[in-house]
Amino acid sequence: MTSARPVVAALLRLGQTVAAAESLTAGLVTAALTEVPGASAVVRGGLVVYATDLKAKLAGVDPALLAAHGAVHPEVAAQLAEGARSRCGADWGLGLTGVAGPDPQDGVAPGTVHIGLAGPGDRDVRTHWFEGDRAAVRRASVGAALDLLGEHLA
């Protein structure tokens, strides 16, 4: 897993900020970022949108998208990222949705994770299939989100 330290350092260097809308990680990305000294200058906040209806209510995900495809979908991750960015007033937004397991959700296999990124003129969505128990899937998701943001800051 990528350390949050270089991501926070890059944000500081660039004078930019980040926010996250998290489902399966329930705040772990924001927690990882804020463990780094100096993070208060770059972390705007986060939304824990574990319940499907909160993805729409708090993060602005299109309810029609959720009704048609469910909560675990690449476009949901993209809209979560944009929602985090706009609702928290950040330069960058991260959105995470997936199935940590042990059981499938809406026919989606455990370990399936979509991570969205929205930034200045930039949008990216990555899909991952992680192995392991709930804790391992959630840890891997945090690392992948930090990696994605780090790539775009480089």
C-alpha positions in Angstrom: 0.0 0.0 0.0 1.2 3.5 -0.8 1.9 5.7 2.1 -0.2 8.8 2.4 2.9 10.8 3.2 4.1 11.4 -0.4 0.5 12.2 -1.5 0.2 14.8 1.3 3.6 16.2 0.4 2.7 16.5 -3.3 -0.6 18.3 -2.4 1.3 20.7 -0.2 3.9 21.4 -2.9 1.1 22.0 -5.4 -1.0 24.0 -3.0 -4.0 21.7 -3.7 -6.6 20.0 -1.6 -8.4 16.7 -1.6 -11.7 15.2 -0.3 -13.1 11.7 -0.4 -16.5 10.0 -0.6 -16.1 6.5 0.7 -18.4 3.6 0.8 -16.6 0.3 1.5 -13.7 2.0 3.1 -15.9 4.0 5.4 -13.4 6.8 6.0 -10.2 4.9 5.9 -8.7 6.9 3.0 -9.4 10.2 4.9 -8.0 8.7 8.0 -4.8 7.6 6.2 -4.3 11.1 4.8 -4.9 12.8 8.1 -2.4 10.6 9.9 0.3 12.6 8.1 1.5 15.8 9.9 0.5 18.8 7.9 -2.5 17.1 6.4 -4.9 19.8 7.7 -3.5 22.2 5.0 -4.6 19.8 2.2 -7.4 17.5 3.4 -10.8 19.3 3.1 -12.9 16.5 4.5 -14.8 13.3 3.6 -18.2 11.8 3.2 -18.9 8.3 4.5 -21.7 7.1 2.2 -22.0 3.5 3.2 -25.7 3.3 2.6 -26.8 3.5 -1.0 -29.3 6.3 -0.5 -26.6 8.5 1.1 -24.5 8.2 -2.1 -27.3 10.3 -3.8 -28.3 12.4 -0.8 -24.8 13.4 0.4 -22.5 12.9 -2.6 -24.9 13.7 -5.4 -24.8 10.4 -7.3 -27.6 10.2 -9.8 -30.4 8.2 -8.3 -31.3 6.8 -11.7 -27.7 5.4 -12.0 -28.0 3.7 -8.6 -31.4 2.3 -9.5 -30.2 0.9 -12.9 -26.8 -0.4 -11.9 -26.6 -0.6 -8.1 -24.0 1.0 -5.8 -21.0 -0.9 -7.1 -20.4 0.5 -10.5 -17.5 2.5 -12.2 -19.7 5.5 -12.9 -20.9 5.6 -9.2 -17.2 5.8 -8.2 -16.7 8.7 -10.7 -19.8 10.5 -9.4 -18.7 10.0 -5.8 -15.3 11.6 -6.6 -17.0 14.6 -8.2 -19.4 14.8 -5.3 -16.6 14.8 -2.8 -14.7 17.4 -4.8 -17.6 19.8 -5.3 -19.4 19.4 -1.9 -16.1 19.8 0.1 -14.7 22.5 -2.1 -11.5 20.5 -2.9 -9.2 20.5 -6.0 -9.3 16.7 -6.0 -12.0 14.2 -5.2 -11.7 10.5 -4.6 -14.7 8.1 -4.7 -14.6 4.5 -3.6 -17.3 1.9 -3.9 -17.1 -1.9 -3.9 -17.7 -5.2 -2.1 -15.4 -6.0 0.8 -17.1 -9.3 1.4 -17.5 -12.0 2.5 -20.7 -12.2 0.5 -21.6 -10.8 -2.9 -23.7 -7.6 -3.1 -26.3 -7.3 -5.9 -24.5 -10.0 -7.8 -21.1 -8.3 -7.6 -18.3 -10.6 -6.3 -16.4 -9.8 -3.1 -13.1 -7.9 -3.8 -14.6 -5.9 -6.7 -13.7 -2.2 -6.1 -14.2 0.9 -8.3 -12.1 4.0 -7.5 -12.9 7.3 -9.1 -10.8 10.5 -9.2 -12.0 14.0 -10.2 -9.6 16.9 -10.4 -8.7 20.0 -12.3 -9.7 19.0 -15.8 -9.1 15.4 -15.0 -11.2 12.3 -14.4 -10.2 8.7 -14.0 -11.8 5.5 -12.8 -10.1 2.3 -12.1 -11.6 -1.1 -11.3 -9.7 -3.6 -9.1 -10.3 -7.2 -8.0 -8.6 -7.7 -4.6 -8.3 -11.0 -2.8 -8.5 -11.6 0.9 -10.8 -11.0 3.7 -12.8 -7.8 4.4 -9.8 -6.1 6.1 -7.5 -7.0 3.2 -9.9 -5.7 0.6 -10.4 -2.5 2.4 -6.6 -2.0 3.0 -5.9 -2.7 -0.7 -8.6 -0.2 -1.7 -7.0 2.6 0.4 -3.6 1.9 -1.2 -5.1 1.9 -4.7 -6.9 5.2 -4.0 -3.7 6.8 -2.8 -1.8 5.4 -5.8 -4.3 6.8 -8.2 -4.2 10.3 -6.6 -0.4 10.1 -6.4 -0.2 9.3 -10.2 -2.2 12.3 -11.1 -0.2 14.6 -8.8 3.1 13.5 -10.2 
